[in-house]
Amino acid sequence: MAAEDRTDILSGLTGQLPDTDPEETAEWIESLDNLVKTEGTERAQFILRSLLQRAGAHSVGVPMVTTTDYVNTIPVDQEPEFPGDEEVERRFRAWMRWNAAVMVHRAQRPGIGVGGHISTFAGAATLYEVGMNHFFRGKDHPGRGDQVYFQGHAAPGMYARAFLEGRLSEEDLDGFRQEKSREGHGLSSYPHPRNMPDFWEFPTVSMGIGPMNAIFQAQLNRYLHNRGMKDTSEQHVWAFLGDGEMDEPESRGLLHVAANDKLDNLTFVVNANLQRLDGPVRGNGKIVQELEAFFRGAGWNVIKVLWGREWDPLLAADDDGALVEIMNSTLDGDYQTYKAESGGFIRDHFFGKSPQTKAMVSGLSDDDIWNLKRGGHDYRKVYAAYKAALEFKGKPTVVLAHTVKGYGLGPHFEARNATHQMKKLTLDDLKLFRDSLRIPITDEQLEADPYRPPYYNPGPQAPEIRYMLERRKELGGFLPERRTDFKPIHLPGEKSYEVANRGSGKQLAATTMAFVRLLKDLMRDKEFGMRIVPIIPDEARTFGMDSFFPTAKIYNPQGQNYLSVDRDLVLAYKESPQGQIVHVGINEAGSIAAFTAAGTSYATQGVPLIPVYIFYSMFGFQRTGDFIWAAADQLARGFMISATAGRTTLTGEGLQHADGHSPILASTNPAVKTYDPAYGYEIGHIVRHGLEEMYGPDSKDPNLIYNLMAYNEPILQPKAPEDLDVEGVIRGIYLLSSASIDGPRAQLLASGVAVPWAMEAQRLLAEDWNVSADVWSVTSWNELRRDGLAAEEEAFLHPDAEPRVPFVTRQMAGATGPVVASTDYMKAVPDQIRQFLPNEFASLGADGFGFADTRAAARRYFKIDSHSMVVRTLEMLARRGEVDSSAPREAISRYHLLDVTKGTSGNAAGDA
């Protein structure tokens, strides 16, 4: 294979250059061989690095080495002694692998058939067990332990270990994937903290979220340490990932964050079994080599664990490099095939590629060749890699471990393309599996009920179990485990909310700015302010948050080592290791990962934080909805501010920036409470209530994400009314302005930026048409709907009880006449409450794609402005005979409703 065709296999160091003196070349190579033989690999590394550095000084062109030979990174002479008892660990690891497979198999019994995954843990058991017995620190460790992101499909293995530890019972294992039907004993399919809040800590099975969140968890640990909030120096973040999962853009897209921050408290372990869900990851290539190049190019330390100790003598005897050359050139599809065939097949098709390698194994039986293990199944090799990862400083580390999917499950499972979808074993499979693992279960026990083979647990007094428990005790307790113990925190008092309640006076201020002013005062609270973590993509100035730079500062572990161009300005850009602001750049996915890490710090670190993520609304739930779902699963708490909200408010930005649907998308997440406040005082009460729900002593459900829609259109912010219906603000609707005249009745409902349009419509209806309209500020259509649906559900399940009246129905009980609702969103947003009101109901909305234009023109185009509200109200009243039938047509003509240039709702101020 030509060198230029092998970049995915091995960096082309010599392939492009002629060898003008082979004899001299041989002498140099012989010198290096002698150096390695006499002084060892560590000395050889230093000499080679010194030569490369010197070559650079002489402008000798040396290509970047992105990939190395397909061999272990750590040479045999640098492997540390394995400190444990391999035989004991191998025995209880076999019990785990048996119990994990049996649990999934039993879940396929007739009448259940709930699915599950057998093969992932079977292939990754060694990777986990070396960590569990020697590296992963539990919550009782003085530093509160490590954070471990378990690969989602390996969850059965974690349950199997917890069973041996005595944390789970047989009844629990039989409740796998039956969370409601076996209430109290149900086990979630994958790591789901919300469903198992004392067990799982991190949700990982939505591919790509684990690696992304692990990076920002490691960053948060350093953030807490640098800000003096917690000593995290003895904590490490481990993320177990699949090689197929590394195809996800999220799996690779944030690697630079870890490298730039020098997060040497982070280790990725890629379980490289070379298989996806359907087939090879890179059948025609080499995924390990590809990942090595990618991670090394991103600035990571790379450790490859490819071959078990049985290969060491063969590699030591490979004087001419023939074996390494075959390892380099063999494609992943072939490696997979070899493990699905026999030792004789491997002898012929792998070692038979050259006379040297064929002779090398002439003294080995076919069974010996079959038992040449991959490195990810060798305790010593994995231990050496983990130890080296922890000792490496200045960079994050990735361990690329070569494994076999379905390892040990027998010929029907091991390395087969379909192994991921295979859920149960035949009786013969069970017997073979039992024999290979040496499980003391008889044929009679298996034959008694092939659908329910027995679990195996020798009990807490067995020496193997005592060994296992002692190792976990020394490391700080069981894993996985989630704890939520933290000291109650001080919440801000009335003074912090004064800025929201007093309005803006004669100054125009958008609700985004009203929120920012409130946030600034909350951050000034001496006891509470330090807990706020502002998270901003590259838009702080858009949101008016550049005023935070000089005081709160931007978090950067390296500080600010350059001369800032705006250093003489009052609002100068300022970076600091003690900075409070997490400024992630143009990176919405990373922002949510940072939000998740900060929002769950109360559990992971026992340090409550309040993340406040402020972003372009269109790039929130639309762009990162899956990550927000994972944040909810992880029981995150915090505030998401959908700034520049609305389909018509962000004037000139156009289609992909015009958000008319975020509230609907947000409504699909049960943990998210979405508000659309019109005024600063509403924001103040909502934020205060949110903090009380998250960290107040009387909260019924603290694990909430508050999502506030905020706008960039400046208006005069009014003072909070003295008789403000605070309950209405919090629960979703209150009467803002009663009708000032007697006449035909109507109800105008609006939220957010549309409330001033409703107020204008109220005036026009009174002055031009003698119609009496009340204006209601709807702070949350979503919460009103949830309350209404809950009331309906209660009535459905308790038909003999007095039905509870939904809050919106009670609030508007005396409000007569038709309802006209308008927002800066699609009609589906106000339509959420239609069924809970007896009134005739009409929704105005910005359905369709957005576009660039003035606010007034856009609102006139969508027919959501004040004049559209007037016309729609008149039409409904005319049908009822309460106004003249000509009134709607006359109003359309008077207000030029069909001319987009005649709209007047909105102003041209504010940054777009």
ABEGO torsion letter per residue (X at the ends): XBAAAAAAABBBAAAABBBABAAAAAAAAAAAAAAAAAAEAAAAAAAAAAAAAAAAAAGBBBBBBABBBBBBABBAAABBBBABBAAAAAAAAAAAAAAAAAAAAAAABBGBGAEEBAAAAAAAAAAAAAAAAAABBBAABAAGEBBBBBBAAAAAAAAAAAAAAGABBAAAAAABGBAAAABGABBBABBBAAABAAABABBAABBGAAAAAAAAAAAAAAAAAAAGABBAAABBBBBBBBAAAAABAAAAAAAAAAAAAGBAABBBBBBBAGBBAABBABAABBAAAAAAAAAAAAGBBBBBBABBAAAAAAAAABAAGAAAAAAAABBAAAAAAAAABBAAAAAAAAAAABAAAAAAAAABBAAAAAABBBAAABAAAAAAAAAAAAABBGBBBBBBBBBBBGBGAEAAABGBAAAAABABBBAAAAAAAAAAAGBBBBAAAAAABAABBBBBBAEAABAAAAAAAAAAAAAGEBOBBBBABBBBBBBBBAAAAAAAAAEAEABBBBAAAAAAAAAAAAAABAAAAAABBBBBBBAAAAAGAAAAAAAAEBBBAAEBABBBAAAABAABBBBBAABABBBAEBBAAAAAAAAAAAAAAAAAAGBBBBBBBBBBAAABAAAAAAAAAAAAAAGBBEBBBBBGBEAAAAGAAEAAABBAAAAAAAAABAABBBBBBABAAAAAAAAAAAAAAAABAABABABBBBBBBBBABBBBBBBBBAABBAAAAAAGBBBABBBABBEBBBBBBBBEAAAAAAAAAAAAAAAAAGBBBBBBBBABAAAAAAAAAAAAAAAAABAABBBBBBAAAAAAAABBEBBBBBBABBAAAAAAAAAABABBBBBBBBBEBBBBBBAAAAAAAAGABAAAAAAAAAAAAAAAGABBAAAAAAAAAAAGAABAAABABEBABEBX
